[in-house]
Amino acid sequence: MSSLTARLKEFTLPPKLAVFLTPSTSAVQFAVKAVVAMALALYIAIYLDFDRPYWTLISAVFLQIRPQGGQVIEKGMFQIVGTVLGGVLGLIMLGLYIQTPPLALATMAMVVFVFSTLSSMTHNFNVTYFCAMSAVTMNLIVVISLSGDVTSNHIFEIAVQRVSEICIGALCATVSSMLLWPQHVEREITTHARGVIAKALDSMVLHLIVEDKRRERHGSLLAAIGAVELLEADANPVVYEGPTGLGRARAAHMLAQKTLSLIAEMQVIGHLVREHPDWINPSLQHVFDRLRETVKQASEEKDLAVSRKLFSDLRKEVGNIADSEMKTPLQHRALQGVKEVLQHLVVMHDACRGVANHRSVNLRARPISRTYDVLSSITIGLRSSLMFACGATLWIATGWDVAFLTMVLPIVFSIMFAQSPIKAVLRAVTVGNLVAIPVSLIVNGLILPVAPGFYELLVLCFILPMGLAVLGFSSRPTIGYALGFCLTYIIMTLPGNYMAFDLVGSLERGLSTFIGVLTLYTLFRLVPAPGPLIMRKRLISATAADLASLGLRSEDDSESWLNGRLIVRIQRLASIENTESQHSLIEQGLLGLNLGQGHAIIKQAHRFTLDGDDPRLRAAMRQWQEALSEAYLASAWGDNNDQRFVAVSREMFDMMEHSRHFDEAKLKRFQGLCYRIMLTLRRNAGVSEDQLGQLPATLFPGLAKRAAAEEDEASRQQDVNDPPIAADDDQTGQPTDNQASSDEGDGGATGQDDAEDGSSDGTDGDDDDSEDPPPNNDR
């Protein structure tokens, strides 16, 4: 007995089942709000004597996805506008093709293609929902009109009722969400903002360690990028939550932008720490060690104010380090990168505080830029239009009245979840569909027929069973199950003023919905997204084009523009199936698309263009970016073709060296930037370590020779100034035993110091220069 009791105490429900059987208080409140919204919408539709009042329930159900106040308001607004647009398109379609139904269906398939393609070109889920509602409203009006008596009054009445039903459902869901236990987006966005900082710090910890934990590093980067996506998704709807919403949205945009810039800069620092520790001198190593310690301490700190002070203090400490302590251009660039990282971290903490309390700071920023792949969008549109064509063929060929449902709900799923892990979503929807079939038959065949025709009993018998299902909308992993159950349950039961309680018709509607979902799942298998090789080619080409066009954009938005586009592409590379090829594609995304490289180009290009104030320099900068784009494109496919980039870099450096606008520190930063880019390009192309070691002589040979000559001259001058060794007892000039042991001790100490500096491995000074890629101009 005690053993059974212990097992019962240790027993835990599966997470997905626990959402329905042991819901949290917030989930129960959300379910109550959903039930109230559906009951109110059904009452209004029945009172107005609509012939299909159940569409108000379907409209209210869709608004239960992300039920926070701002989300519901924005989604409801897009739903109403999309419904009106779909109604207008439906009337136009009937006016043009009322006598030729096949042409009407063919034109509708093309319109579905357009809406589905446009929906995949946005990253705002509510805009995607707008496209889905436009398509489904058009389908309802045209198909229902073609299946009945076709008169002008009948068509207009159908259009008005369909638009009215969907709008009523949206309004009821919005009112219920705002009045009953309102949940504001500002709470969600504050949580997401703190999550962005936490995941960014976790990623920094993995970047600053010497061990090459590639999988963990990739996972942390994708987690940080995903947190940024959630933050940006909530930045738009929070605007609708009062006068403070706009300030919170701007702070969220600033946090997203600085996080992407931080990720970009950490790519550069991480490569240097892991792959070339021998190029780091003691001063720079101390900076990296302090940064590592501070990041680790901040990641464990719960108070953001304390965390911000840690980075602010370290920023002052690093700012006091003299440039003369950095002996090579690459070290100059690395120190500058650390300063920018600390600046990003301080601003990120300020932005997070601005998200929580918009009056605490005054930050202004634009949303991060987005990009889309035309081929992927066309694939999504083609899949939706094929789904509509399959449903229309089934409807016409079989004469099955309820077959039109395959042209409605599956189209909504195809558009709304095209950019999600659709296979998992459709499996969940199918499970919910299958569970709803027997439940609907019981309610429609046994419970509702024996209940009197009162609205209160209708709500009690029909809507309350959905209260358990809508609990699934409170958790992302169970949304598919809840959506599949609720929609199938409504379609099979058809509540209204004139219920038939037809079990055969109810079962047919359930099977029609199941067939539509199954057909959609098959189409996703038959018309898959572009494969890894195609996506890699397209994304790399697009990135190369972006790098070449940076000079055409203003300084204010170029950073967020490029970083945002690169982030989206990395997410697409990561969304490819979880195989070994996926990890190589992510590596290509992180090294080939090279966030750090893109960020450095933007900053350096604008800095040099503005500081130089020379039309020739601006023209050379445009050529430099074009050459970089060509070299990047070649290296991404394993070809080391960077001759033009080398030539243009030399030309730019000569112009800057002879200009009065650039001091020694800026010249070294430009050298470090060029070395950093060349290292990335050649490592991406797969060159050997020996070729990387020859980089100084390849990129800036004159500086390398000058540095070697200066070192030789300094060595000769030291030999001249050193006094000869006096021989006390040994007249042959050989040192005594004590002298020999002393010299050996000095030599050992020197070797140890050189080893600590990372600039000697037992070879002479000239070999040292060939080992350290950036030439030492301070010797």
N, C-alpha and C positions, 0 to 999 in steps of 0.2 A: 504493500500500500504506500509506504513511504517512497519507494522507487517510482511508482506511478505519479505521486504528488510532485516529486522532483522533476520528472519529465514534463509534467504539465506546466511547471513554473518556467522551465527552459524553452518550452514550445513557443515559437513565434510564427505568425502568419507570413506568407510571402508578401513582399512590399505592394505588389499590384492588388492582391486580394485584400490587404489591410486597408487600402484606401476606401473600399466599399463596406467592409464589416466593422472596422474600428476607426471611423473617421475622426478627424480633429474638430475642435470647436469652430474654427474658421471654415472648414469644409461643410459642416452642417449649416452654418449661417448662409454660405453660398448656395447650398441646395434649397434652402427656404426661399431665398431671393429668386432663384430660377423658377420654382414652383409658382410663386406669386406672379411673376412676369407672365408665365404661360397661361395661368388661370385668368388673369386680366385680359390678355390678348384674345383668348378663346371666348370670353364673355362678350367683348366688344364685337367680334366677328359674328357670333350667334345673334346678338341683338340687332345688328345691321342686316341680318339674314343673307349673309354671303353663302354662295353655293358650295364653296370649298374653304371653310374657315380653318381647316387644319394647316394651311400654309402660313397662318400667323404663328402657329406653334413652331413650325420649322424655322421661320425667321428668328423667333426668340431663342431657339436652341443654338443656332450658329453664333449668336452674340454672347453665349456663355463661355466661349473660348477667350481667355484673358479677361476676366470680369471686372478689372479695376475701373474706377470712374472715368479717367481720361481715355483709356482703351475703349470702353464701351461707347463713349461719346463719339470718338473718331470713327470707330467701326460702324456705329449706327448712322453717322452722317454719310460715310461712303456707301453704306448699304442702301440708304434712301436714294442718293444720287444715282447709284448704279441701277436700282430698280426702275427709276423714272427713265433713264436712258434705255434700258432694255425694253421697257414698254413702248417707247417711241420707235425703236428699231423694229419691234414686232409689228406695229401698225404699218410701218413703211413696207415691211416684207410682205404683209398680207395685201396691201394695196397694189403692189407690183406683181405678185405671183398668186393671187387668189384663184385664178383659173388653171394654174399649172403647179400643183403641189410638188412634183419632183424637182422643178426648178427652185421652188421655195426652200426645200430641204437641202439642195446643193449649195444655195447661197448661204443658208444658215451654217452649214459646215465650214464655209470659208470665214464667216464672221466669228465662229467659235475658234478657228485657227488664229485669227487676229487677236482676239481677247486673250487667249492662252499664251501666245507669244509675248504680248505686251506685259502680261502678269509676271513672266519670268525675267523681265528687264528691270524689275524694281526689287528693293530689299525691304520695303515696308509691307508687312503682311496685310495691313488694312487696305492698301491699294490693290493687292492681289485679290482680296475679298471683293472689292469693287468690281474688278473684271469678272469674277465668278458670278456675282449677282446680276450683272448686265447680261451675260450669256444665258443664264438659267431663266431669267424673266422673259427674254425674247423667245426661248424655246417653249416655255409654258404657254405663252399667248398664241404662238403660231400653231403648235401641235394640238392644243385643245380646240382651237378654232377650226382646224382642218378635220378634226374627228367628229364634229357635230354639224348642225345646220348652219350654213354660212350665210349670214346676212350682215349688213353694215351695223345695225344696232347691236346684234349679238356679238360681233367682233369688238366693238367699242366697250360694251358692258364687260366682256371678259378681260380686256386690257385694264379697265378701271378697277375691277375687283382684284386682279392679281397684284397690281401695284399697291392698292390700298391694304390688302392683307399683309404683304411683306413690310410695308411701312408701319402698320399698326404693331406688328410683332417687334420691330426694331425700337419703336417709341416706348412700348411697355417694358422691354428689357432695360432700356436706358433709365427710365424713371425708377424702376425697382432697384437697380444697382445704385442709384444716387441717394435714395431715401432710406433703404434698409441696410444697416451696418455698412455704410459706404467704405470701400477700400480704395485708397488713393494710390495713384502711380508713384507719388513722391516717396512713399515707403519702399516700394519695389526698387525705384531708381537709386535711392540711398544705399540699399543693400547691394545692388549691382556695382555701385561706385566703390564701395569698400572691397568688394570681390575683385574688381579690376586691379586695385593696388596690391592686394594680397597675392594674386596670381602672378602679377608682374614681378614682385619681389622673389617669389619662389623660382621663377624662371631665371632671374639674375643670379641667384645662388648657384644654380646648375651651370650657368655660363662662366662663372668666375672660378670654378674648380678646375684643377689640372686633369682629372680623370675624364675620359671621353665617354660620357654616358649619353650616347646619341639618342636612344629611344626616349629616355626620360626627358632629355632636353627638348626634343620635338614635341613630346606630349605636353610639357609645360608651356611651350610657345603657343600651341594650338588652344590650350586652356585659357591663356591670357587673351588670345584673339577672340575666342568665343565669348569671354566676359565683356570685351569691348563691343561685340555685336549685340549682346543683350542690353548693354547700356545705351547704345545708339537706338535700339528698337523702342526703348521707353522714353527717349528724349523728345520725340514728336508728340505723343499723346499727353505728356505732362504739361504741355502748353495750355491744354483745355481746362486745367485745374486751377483756375483763379489767376490773379495778377502776378503771383510768384512763379508761375509755371515757366514763363519765358526766361527768367534768370536762371532757374534750375537747368533748363535745356541748354543754355549757352555754357554753363559750367560743365555739363555732361559732355558737350562737344569738345571743350578744351581738354578735359580729362582723356577722352578717347584719342585725340590728336597727339597729346604728349606721350601717351602710352605707346602708340605706334612708333613715335620717334625714339622712345627709349629702347624698344625692341630692336629697331634698326641699328642704333649705336652699339648695343650690346653684342650684336653679331660681329662687329669689327673687333671689339675688345676680347670677346670670347675666343675668336680664332687666334689672336695673338697669344693669349694666356695658354691655350691648349697646345698649339702647334709650333710656336716659336718662342719658348721661354728663354732661350739663349740670346735673344735680341733685346731683352729687358734688362736695363741697368738697375743697380740697387735703389736709386731714388724712385724710379717708376714702379719697381716691385713693391716698395713700401706703400706707394699710393694704392696699388691693387690690393694689397693685404688689408689696408685700412678700409677700403671700399667693401671688400668681402666681409670683414668683421661687422661693419655698420649695417650692411644689408641683412646679414643673418640676425643681428640684434633687432633690427626694425621689423623683420618678418615675424618675430616672436612677440612683438609689442602690440597690445590691444588698443592703446591710446594713440590716435593719429597725431595729436599735438606733440607727444613725446617723440614719435617717429619722425615727424617733420623737423624737430629741433636737432635730432641726430644728423640728418642729412644737411641741414643748414650749417651746423658747426663744422662738419667735414668739408663742406664747400668752401668755407673761409680758410680752413687749414690747407686745402689743395690750392686755393688761390694765392697763398703766400709762397708757394714753391716757385723759385726762379726758373726762367726758361733755360738759363745757362746750365742747369743740372741735367737737362735732356741733351744727350750727346749726338743723337741722330735725328734726321727728319721724321722717321717713323715714330720715334719716342715723343717728339713734339706733337705729332698727330694723336698719339694715344693719350697724352696728358690733356690735350684739348677735348678729346672724346669723353674723358672722365669728368671734366668740368661741365660739359653739356649734359651728361647723364645726371649729375647731381642737380643741375638746374631743372631738368625735366622732373625729377623726383619732388623737388620743392613745389613746383607749380602743380604737379599732380595732387599733392596733399591739399593745396589751396583750393583746387577745383573740386576735390571731394568734399571739402567743407562747404563750398558754394552750392553743391548739389543738395546737401542736407539743410543748409540755411543760406538762401540766395543773397541775403543782406550782408553776410559776413565778408564777402569779397566781391569785387566787380570784375568779372571775366567775360570776355567776348570772343566767340569763336564760331566758325562755320562748321556745318556737318562734314564728316570725312567724305571724300569723293568715293564714288562707286563705279563699277564697271560691270559689264556683262559680255558673255560670249554669244555672238549671233547664231552660231551653229547649234549650241545647246538650246537656245531659245526657240529656234525653228523646230528642233526635235520635240520639245515639249508641246508646241503648237500642233505639230503633225500628229502626235499621239492623241491629243484631245479631239481633233477633227476626225480621226479614224474611229475613236470611240463613238462619236455622234453618228458617223456613217454606219457603224455596226448596229447601233440601236435603231436607226431609221430603216435599215434593211430588214431587221427582225420585225419591226412594226408593220411594214408594208407587205412583206412576204407571207407572214403568218396571219395577219388580220387580228392579232391578239390586242385587245383594247388596252391592257395595262402595260404593254411593251414600251409605251412612250416613257415610262419611268427610267428605262435604260439610257434615255437621252437627257435626263435631268440630273439626278443625284450623282451618278458616276462622273459627269462633266464637272460638277462642283468639286469632287474629290481630285480629279485630274488637274484642275487649275490651282486649287488651294494648296495641295501638298506636293506639287511637282518638284520643288526644291528641297523637300524633306527626305529622310530615308523612307521612301515611298513604300518599299516592300514591307517593312515592319508596320507602317501605318495601315496599309491595306489588309494585312493579316489581322491586325487588331479590329478593323472595321468589319471584316468578315466574321470574326468570332462574335462581335456584338450583334451582327445581323442574324446569325444562327440562334443565339440565345433569345432574341426578341421574337422569333417566329412562334415557338410554343407558348411564350408568355402572352403574346397578342391573341392567339387562338383561345386561350383560357379566358382572358378578359372579355374579348369580343363575343365568344360563344357561350359563356357560362355566367359571367357576372353582370355585364351591362344589359342583356335582354330581360333579366328579372328585376332590374331596378326601375322605378318610375322615372318618367322623363323630366326630372328636375335638374336644373343646372348644378345645384350643390352636390347631388349624388353623382352626376357625371364627372365633376371634378374629383370627388372622393374616389371613385372607382377607376378613373382613367389617368389623371395627372399624378396622383400620389404614388403609384408604382414607379413613375419616372423619377421620383425624388431620390430613390436609391441609385439610379443610373447616373444622374447628373452629378453625384459625388465624384465621379471619375474626371470631371472637368477641372477639378481642383489640383490635379497632378498631371504633369506633362506625359509621363509614360502611359497613362490610362485614358487619355483624351480620345484615342481611336476607338476603344471599346465603348465608351459612353456615347460617342457620336453615332456609331453603327447601331447601337441598341435603340437610341431615342428616335432616330429618323425612321428606322424600320417599324418600330412600334407605332409611330404616328401614321405612317403610310398604310399599315395594315388595319388599323382601327378606324380611321377617318371620323373623328368626332364631329358632330354638327347637329343641326335641327332635324335632319332626315336621315337617321342611321338605319342601314338595312340589316345589319348583323349577319351578313352573308359570309359563312366560314370559307366557302370555296373561293369567293372573290378575295377575301382577306389573304388566304394562302397564296393565291396567284400573285398578288401584289408583293408579298414577301419574297416569293421565288423570283419575280422580275428584278427586284432590287439586288438579290443575291447574284443573279446571272450578270447584271450590269457590273457589279464589283469584281466578279470573277473574270469577266471579259477585260476590264481595265487592268487587272493584275497581269493577265496574259499579254496585253499590249505593251506593258512595261518590260516584259521579258523579250518580246519580239522586236520592239523599237527601243533599244537601250540608249543611254547617253553615250556620247562619243568616247572611244576607248582611250587608254593612257597615252598611246603614241600620238594620236591626233590632238588630244588636249595639250600634251607637252609642246607639240609643234606650234599650236595656235597661241598658247599662253606665252611662250618664249618670244615669238614674233611680235606679239602685242606689247610685251614689256620692252623689247628693243625699240619699237616705235615710240613708246612713251619716253624713254631715255633721250631719244633724239629730239623730242618736241618740248623739252623742259624750258628752253630759252624763250618759247612763245607765250609762256604764262607769267602772271604777275608774281611778285615775291610773296604776297600775302597768302595765296592759296596753293602755291606750287608744292609745298611740303605735304600738306594734307591730301592734295590731289594724287601725288605719286604713291605715298604710303598707303592710302586707302585702296587704291587699285591693286597694289601688290598684295595686300592682306587678302582681298577677295580671291585673287588667283591662287594663293597658297591654300586657302580653304577648299578651293575646287580640286587642287591636286590631292589634298588630304582626304577628300570625300570619295576617291577611287577605292575600290575594294581593298580590304585589309590583307594585303599580300606583301611579299618582299618587294615587289615593284612599287608598292605604295610608299615604302620608306625611302627608296631611291628617288622617287618623284618629290617627296617632301624635302629631301636633301637638295634636290635641284631647285626647288622653290626657295629654300633658305639661302643657298649659295648662288645659284644661277640667277634667280630673280633678285637676290641680294639686297635685302632691305637696307643694310648698313651702307652699301655702296650708293644706292639711290639717295639716301638721306645726305651723305657727304657731298654728293654732286650738287644737290640743290643749294646747300649752305655755301659751299665753296664757290660755285658759279656766281651766285648773287654777290657774295662778298668781293670777289675779284672784279666783277663787272662794275660795281659801284665805286670801289676804291680806286680802280685804275682810271676811270673816266677817260677812256681812250677808245675811239671807234675801232681801231685795229685790234685792240684786245677783245672787244665784244665780238667782232667777226671771227677771231681765232677761237673764242670760247664756243661759238656755235659749231665751228668745224671740230673742236675737241669733243663736243657731245655727240656729233654724228659719228666720229671715229670710234668713240667709246661704244656706241650702239652697235656698230659693225663688229668690233672686237668681242663684245658680249655675245652677240648672236653666233659668232664662230666658236667661241669657247664653250657655249652651252651644248654644242654638238661634238665636242672633243677636238676641235681644230684650234691650234695655237697660232692665230693670225692677228697679231696686234701691232704690225709694223707701222701702219698709219697712225695709230694712237700714240706710239712712241715718238714719231716724227712731230706730230702736232704738239705733244707735251713739251718736247725740247724747244719748239718755236715759242710756245707760250711762256716758258720759263725765261728764255732769253729776253723777251719783251718786258717781262716783269722785273728782271734783274737790272735792266737799263732804265727802268722807270723810277721816278722819285717818290712814287706813292707807296712803295712796298719796302718795309724794313726787313731785317734778317729773319725775324720771327715768322713773318708772313710767308717769306720765301721757303722757309723750312716746312711750314704747314702745307704748302702746295706740293713740295717734294714728297712729304709723308703721305699726302692724299694720293699722288700718282703711284707711289710704291704700294700702298694698300690696294688700290684698284688692280694693279698689275699682278700682285700676289693672288688676288681673287680670280682674275681671269685665267691665269696660268694653272692655278690649282684646279679650277673647273675644267680646264682642258686636259688635265691629267699629266702635266709635265713632271719630270723627275726633280728630286731635291737639289741635285747638282745644278740644274738649269735655274732653279729658284735662287740658288746662291750666287749665280752670275748676273742677277738682276741689276745691281748698281752699274756695272760696266755696260749693260744693254740700254738702260733708260737714260742715265745722265753720265756718260763716260768722261766728259770733261771734269765734272766735279769729283769723280772717283780718282782720276789721275792727279788732280790738284790736291786732294786730301792725302794721297799716298806720297806726293812730293813734299808736302808740308811735314808729314811725319818723318820722312827720311832726313829732311833738313834739321828738324828738331833733334833727331837721334845723333846726327853728326855734330851738331852744336854741343850736345851733352857730352860726347866723347872728347871734344876739344877742351871743354871746361873742366872735366874730371881730372884730378891730379894722378900721376902714375903711382903704382903701388911700391912702397919702399921695402927693399929686401934687407932685413937686419942681419940674419945669420946665413941665409942662403943667397949667395952672390949670383946665382944663375937666374934669379928673377922668379923662381917658383914660390908660391906662398907657403908659409909655415902651416903646421897642422892646425893651429888655432885659427889662422886666417882662412884656411880651406873650410873648416867646419863652419866658420862665421859666414863665408860666402854661400855655402850650401844652404845654411839656414835662411839667409836673405832670399836666395832663389826660391826656396820652398814657400816662403811667405808671399813672395810676388806671385808665384803660380796659384796660391790659394786665393789671393785677392782677385786675380784675373778670372779664376773659375767662378767666384762669386759675382763678378761683373757680367759673366756670360759672354765674354769677348775673347777668350783664349782657350785652346785645348792642347797646349803644348807646342803650337807652331809659332812662327815669328809674326811681326806686325803686319807684313803684307798679306799673309794668309788670313790674319784676323779680318782685314778689310773685305776680303772675298767672302768670309763667312757671314759678316753682318751686312745685309743688303743695303741699307741706307748709308751713304758715305758720311764719314765723320768730318764735318766742316769746322768743328770747334777745336780740333787738335792744333 
